[in-house]
Amino acid sequence: MPGFDTLPIEETLEDSPQTRSLLGVFEEDTAAISSYFSQLFKAMQRIYDAQNELSAATHLTSKLLKDYEKQRFPLGGDDEVMSSTLQQFAKVIDELSSCHAVLSTQLADAMMFPITQFKERDLREILILKEVFQIASDDHDAAINRYSRLSKRKENEKVKNEVMEDVYTSRKKHHETTMHYFASLNMLQYKKKIALLEPLLGYMQAQISFFKLGSENLTQQWEDFLTNIGTSVQNVRREMDRDAEAVEQTIQDLKEASDPLYMPDPDPNTIPVNRNLTRKAGYLNTRNKTGLVSSSWDRQYFFTQGGNLMSQSRGAVAGGLVMDIDNCSVMAVDCEDRRFCFQITSFDGKKAAILQAESRKDCEEWIATINNISKRIYLSENPEEIAARVNQSALEAVTPSPSFQQRHESFRPSMQGRPKTARSGSQCSVGSESPALSSLSLDSLVAPDTPIQFDIISPVTEEHASQAKSGGQGRTNPFGESGGTQSEESEDSILHQLFIVRFLGCMEVKATESTDVIYETMRQILAARAIHNIFRMTESHLLVTCECLKLIDPQTQVTRLRFSLSSVVLCATHQENKRLFGFVLQTAGGRVDGRPVTVCYVFESNNDGEKICDSVGLAKQIALHSEMDRKASKKQRELDKAKEKQQEELHKQKQIEKDLEEQSRLIAASSRPSQPAADGQVLVLSNSQSEDSDAGEEGQKKGESEA
């Protein structure tokens, strides 16, 4: 529509807040036109009703025409050609204001009929379409809300079909009503010119024909002017008719093209998912917590702007920031009351938002778009091409290969003559071109037919399972971690670091000499997730101390898994994606033959995975130094005990020697000759008796001396 600002009929189905804001401008312009034409209608009605007041009424009309350029119409207010034309009309009307009034019939036919038709037909039609549009919009919103509240559980198919049919009918009605409403508002820009110029043209022609004023020069002058104005009006009318036909054809084409989009959940085979987007906009339901347990859902218009996710309510002038989605994480989640939900978590893990899309296709496109934005692809010159290339590379990276042996068959032509046991004898890092790569195989890194665990078993479930076993024995999982009572690490540990991680999976491995086993485990787990369409990841807090590694539930603070730090043998990050890291644990007694079980755990972190690996390495160093100090102190205690024992032995030896000396003295004293008895017999006394006799003799001598 050249020369006019128009409402975009092509965007009526999307019904974005920007379109609604532009519609508000057109409605404001319509109200201004209605107000202005009401005043003009009253002025012309005054001319028609009061021939005696014709001069005053004509002057008022001229004044209103002069004030046209002072009007502030939101659309088309700066039309200089229209303003100059109206100024000339005002001048003519001023000159004719002293003339007699036009006959009532001529005024009714030439002046009052066009403006009355515009006021009563065109403006009233727009008001009616506005009411119908509002009703259709409310019905569509109500149908969408009923559709959004459909349970994800298996429900009555009849109810589901009725709701979907209701969404289809209301959306189609809303789309058609909006298109006709927009077309009428666009046509109003033509009709207001016609409705303004035709009454004035008829009025002037009636004045000329009735009064036969002026001389031939004056008459010829104004007749030429009016002829030019009439020609301009006819040109505007023809242009309006052509534009009306084009708009009608556009409406028909859009109705045919938009019919598959009326269904809220289209068939993905008909409309494929585009995973290469770096910008997206549309309505989503966002969950807001209204209490500790309860929550509510609000429907808002969301759009991406650079690396930010924005939201905008209907009728709002601008959108507001929801979160920064650079380096964020997004994944599909399973909500109890809603379908097609996904969660966005900020890079620091402090902010998260749960959103619901209208369909599975829309949900997957939002997840893919946010993933592309998280990788900062939007900053490049050709973001869609780079996104397609990155997604293709990611798809190839997670496609499982038959084995390393087939991949590197060309590097080892002499392997046929070598024994099989030599295949696993050497390891090398990924990306090396050394001959050792020829001996690397899948079997030497990962055990064949190894199951992959994608989630962490809930500790509560395991406790009930362990209570059901006899004897109260601690549980053991397939990977060798003990579920029994563990000694908690000391609260005064030197190292105490906490990281936010998401568990991708774990599996049993064979080799522990090189970090290649971690890279191969990451590749197999990511490939399995892509093949089985597994998007859910368990978020946990990884606590690194000098004694152990703990995976803690962030909600309940329950320890999900606990590993002794001494069992960690390897820890490394992914070569390209530094947010991926893994570590290898070695536990004893896990197999029947008593060989140690080696398990590789893979995680995704919000921060750089190298920081976590450095923290684990620092913890092992601190633990090693602590163990060396403990052994040194233990050895010192053993030396102190040996020294104390030696002192005790010396003390005992001295005591024995002292006892022997005392005993020899007593024996020597008892061997002296004794005095004979009265009957000539000799009396032999024991040691105690001799000691008593000696004491008696000493007492007797003491008594005699005192006497």
Residue pairs with C-beta under 8 A, 6 or more apart in sequence:
1 186
1 189
1 243
4 75
4 76
4 186
4 189
4 190
5 75
5 76
6 186
6 189
7 19
7 22
7 23
7 26
7 182
7 185
7 186
8 19
8 22
8 182
9 179
9 182
9 183
9 247
9 250
9 251
9 254
10 250
10 254
11 19
12 19
12 175
12 178
12 179
12 182
12 254
13 175
13 254
13 258
13 261
14 282
15 137
15 174
15 178
16 281
16 301
17 301
17 312
17 313
17 314
17 315
17 316
17 319
20 314
20 315
21 315
21 317
23 182
23 185
24 315
25 74
25 75
26 74
26 75
26 185
27 130
27 185
28 74
29 73
29 74
29 75
30 123
30 126
30 185
30 188
32 71
32 72
32 73
32 74
33 73
33 123
33 188
33 192
34 123
36 71
37 115
37 118
37 119
37 123
37 192
37 195
37 196
38 119
39 64
40 61
40 64
40 115
40 196
40 199
41 115
41 116
41 119
43 57
43 60
43 61
43 64
44 57
44 61
44 107
44 111
44 112
44 115
44 199
44 203
45 112
46 53
46 57
46 60
47 54
47 57
47 58
47 61
47 101
47 102
47 107
47 111
47 203
48 104
48 107
48 108
48 111
48 112
50 57
50 101
51 100
51 101
51 104
52 101
54 97
54 99
54 100
54 101
54 102
55 97
55 98
58 93
58 94
58 96
58 97
59 93
59 94
59 97
61 93
62 89
62 90
62 91
62 93
62 94
62 97
63 90
65 86
65 87
65 89
65 90
65 93
65 200
66 86
66 87
66 90
68 82
68 83
68 86
69 83
69 86
69 87
71 77
75 189
76 82
76 189
82 193
85 229
85 232
88 225
89 200
89 204
92 204
92 222
92 225
96 207
96 211
96 213
99 207
99 211
99 213
100 210
100 211
101 107
102 110
102 111
102 203
102 206
102 207
102 210
103 206
103 210
106 206
106 209
106 210
107 203
107 206
109 202
110 199
110 201
110 202
110 203
110 205
110 206
111 199
111 200
111 202
111 203
111 206
112 199
113 202
114 194
114 195
114 198
114 199
114 202
115 195
115 198
115 199
117 195
118 191
118 192
118 194
118 195
119 195
122 188
122 191
122 195
125 184
126 181
126 184
126 185
126 188
129 177
129 180
129 181
129 184
130 181
132 177
132 181
133 174
133 177
133 178
133 181
136 170
136 173
136 174
136 177
136 178
137 174
137 178
139 170
139 173
139 174
140 167
140 170
140 171
140 173
140 174
141 299
142 170
143 163
143 166
143 167
143 169
143 170
143 171
144 167
144 264
144 299
144 358
145 299
146 163
146 166
146 167
147 163
147 164
147 166
147 167
147 264
148 285
148 297
148 299
148 338
148 356
148 358
149 337
150 160
150 163
150 339
151 337
152 335
152 336
152 337
152 338
152 339
164 263
164 264
164 265
167 262
167 263
167 264
168 262
168 263
171 262
171 264
172 259
172 262
175 255
175 258
175 262
176 251
176 255
179 251
179 254
179 255
180 251
183 244
183 247
183 248
183 251
186 243
186 247
187 240
187 243
187 244
190 236
190 237
190 239
190 240
190 243
191 240
193 233
193 236
194 233
194 236
194 237
194 240
197 229
197 232
197 233
198 233
201 226
201 229
201 230
201 233
204 222
204 226
205 226
207 213
208 219
208 222
208 223
208 226
213 219
214 222
260 266
260 270
260 271
264 358
264 359
265 358
265 359
265 360
265 361
266 359
266 361
268 360
268 361
271 361
273 361
273 364
273 365
273 368
274 365
274 368
275 364
275 365
275 368
275 387
275 391
276 368
276 372
276 384
276 387
276 388
276 391
277 365
277 368
277 369
277 372
277 384
277 387
278 304
278 369
278 372
278 373
278 377
278 378
278 383
278 384
278 387
279 303
279 304
279 369
279 378
280 303
280 304
280 365
280 366
280 369
281 301
281 302
281 303
281 304
282 301
282 302
282 303
282 357
282 358
282 362
283 299
283 300
283 301
283 302
283 358
284 299
284 300
284 302
284 355
284 356
284 357
284 358
284 366
285 297
285 298
285 299
285 338
285 355
285 356
286 297
286 298
286 300
286 302
286 311
286 353
286 354
286 355
286 356
287 295
287 296
287 297
287 335
287 338
287 354
287 355
287 356
288 295
288 296
288 297
288 298
289 295
290 296
297 338
297 356
300 311
300 312
300 313
301 311
301 312
301 313
301 314
301 319
302 309
302 310
302 311
302 312
302 322
302 355
303 310
303 311
303 312
303 319
304 310
304 325
304 369
304 370
304 373
305 319
306 378
307 324
307 325
307 326
307 373
307 376
307 378
308 321
308 322
308 323
308 324
308 325
309 321
309 322
309 323
309 324
309 325
309 344
309 353
309 370
310 319
310 320
310 321
310 322
311 319
311 320
311 322
312 318
312 319
312 320
322 353
323 344
323 346
323 351
323 353
324 346
324 347
325 344
325 346
325 370
325 373
325 374
326 347
326 373
326 374
326 376
327 347
327 374
327 606
328 344
328 345
328 346
328 347
328 370
328 374
329 344
329 345
329 347
329 374
329 502
329 604
329 606
330 342
330 343
330 344
330 345
330 366
330 367
330 370
330 371
330 374
331 342
331 343
331 367
331 535
331 536
331 537
332 341
332 342
332 343
332 363
332 367
332 535
332 536
333 341
333 342
333 343
333 354
333 536
334 341
334 536
335 341
335 354
335 356
338 356
339 356
340 356
340 357
340 358
340 359
340 360
340 362
340 363
341 354
341 355
341 356
341 357
341 363
342 354
342 355
342 357
342 363
342 366
342 367
343 352
343 353
343 354
343 355
344 352
344 353
344 355
344 370
345 351
345 352
345 539
345 606
346 352
347 606
348 606
349 500
349 539
349 606
355 366
357 363
357 366
367 535
368 391
372 378
372 383
372 387
372 390
372 391
375 390
377 383
377 386
377 387
377 390
380 386
395 530
397 523
397 526
398 523
398 526
398 527
398 529
398 530
398 531
399 527
399 530
400 523
400 524
400 527
400 528
400 531
401 407
403 441
403 442
403 443
404 440
404 441
404 442
404 445
404 520
405 441
405 442
405 443
408 437
408 438
408 440
411 435
411 437
411 438
412 438
412 439
415 423
415 438
415 439
422 439
423 439
423 441
423 443
423 444
424 439
424 441
424 443
424 444
424 510
424 511
425 439
426 436
426 439
426 440
427 436
427 440
427 444
427 511
427 513
427 514
427 516
428 434
428 436
428 437
428 440
428 514
428 516
429 514
429 515
429 516
430 515
430 516
430 519
430 575
431 575
440 516
442 520
443 510
444 510
444 511
445 509
445 510
445 511
445 516
445 517
445 520
445 521
446 507
446 508
446 509
446 510
446 517
446 520
446 521
446 524
447 508
447 509
447 510
450 507
450 508
450 509
451 478
451 507
452 505
452 506
452 507
452 524
452 525
452 528
453 478
453 479
453 505
453 506
453 507
454 504
454 505
454 525
454 528
454 529
454 534
455 503
455 536
455 538
456 503
456 538
456 540
456 551
456 560
456 561
457 477
458 560
459 483
459 553
459 558
459 559
459 560
460 558
462 475
462 477
462 483
465 475
466 472
466 473
466 474
466 475
466 483
466 484
469 475
473 484
474 482
474 483
474 484
474 485
475 482
475 483
475 484
476 482
476 483
476 590
477 483
479 506
479 508
479 585
479 587
479 590
479 597
479 599
480 585
480 587
480 589
480 590
480 597
480 599
481 561
481 562
481 563
481 585
481 587
486 548
486 562
489 545
489 546
489 547
489 548
490 547
493 545
493 546
493 547
494 546
494 622
495 544
495 545
495 546
495 615
495 618
495 619
495 622
496 543
496 544
496 545
497 543
497 544
497 615
498 541
498 542
498 543
498 544
499 541
499 542
499 544
499 605
499 606
499 607
499 611
499 612
499 615
500 539
500 540
500 541
500 542
500 554
500 605
500 606
500 607
501 539
501 540
501 541
501 542
501 551
501 603
501 604
501 605
501 606
501 612
502 537
502 538
502 539
502 540
502 603
502 604
502 605
503 537
503 538
503 539
503 540
503 551
503 601
503 603
504 522
504 525
504 526
504 529
504 537
504 580
504 602
504 603
504 604
505 525
505 528
505 529
505 602
506 525
506 599
506 600
506 601
506 602
507 521
507 524
507 525
507 599
507 600
508 597
508 598
508 599
508 600
509 517
509 521
509 584
509 598
509 599
509 600
510 517
510 598
511 517
511 598
512 569
512 570
512 584
512 586
512 598
515 570
515 572
517 570
517 584
517 600
518 570
518 571
518 572
518 582
518 583
518 584
518 600
518 602
519 572
519 574
519 575
521 582
521 600
521 602
522 574
522 580
522 582
522 602
525 602
528 534
529 535
537 604
539 554
540 551
540 552
540 553
540 554
540 560
541 551
541 552
541 553
541 554
542 549
542 550
542 551
542 552
542 603
542 605
542 612
543 549
543 550
543 551
543 552
544 612
544 615
544 616
544 619
545 565
545 619
546 565
546 619
546 622
546 623
546 626
547 564
547 565
547 623
548 562
548 563
548 564
548 565
549 562
549 563
549 565
549 568
549 583
549 616
550 559
550 561
550 562
550 563
551 559
551 560
551 561
551 562
552 558
552 559
552 560
553 559
553 560
563 585
565 616
565 619
565 620
565 623
566 623
567 585
567 586
567 587
568 583
568 584
568 585
568 616
568 620
569 584
569 585
569 586
569 598
570 583
570 584
571 581
571 582
571 583
571 584
571 612
571 613
571 616
571 617
572 581
572 582
572 583
572 613
573 580
573 581
573 608
573 609
573 610
573 613
574 580
574 581
574 609
578 608
578 609
578 610
579 604
579 605
579 606
579 607
579 608
579 609
580 602
580 603
580 604
580 609
581 602
581 603
581 605
581 609
581 610
581 612
581 613
582 600
582 601
582 602
582 603
583 600
583 601
583 613
583 616
584 598
584 599
584 600
584 601
585 598
585 599
585 600
585 601
586 596
586 597
586 598
587 596
587 597
587 599
588 594
588 596
588 597
589 596
590 596
590 597
591 597
603 609
605 612
666 687
669 690
670 685
670 687
670 690
674 682
674 683
674 684
674 685
676 682
677 683
685 693
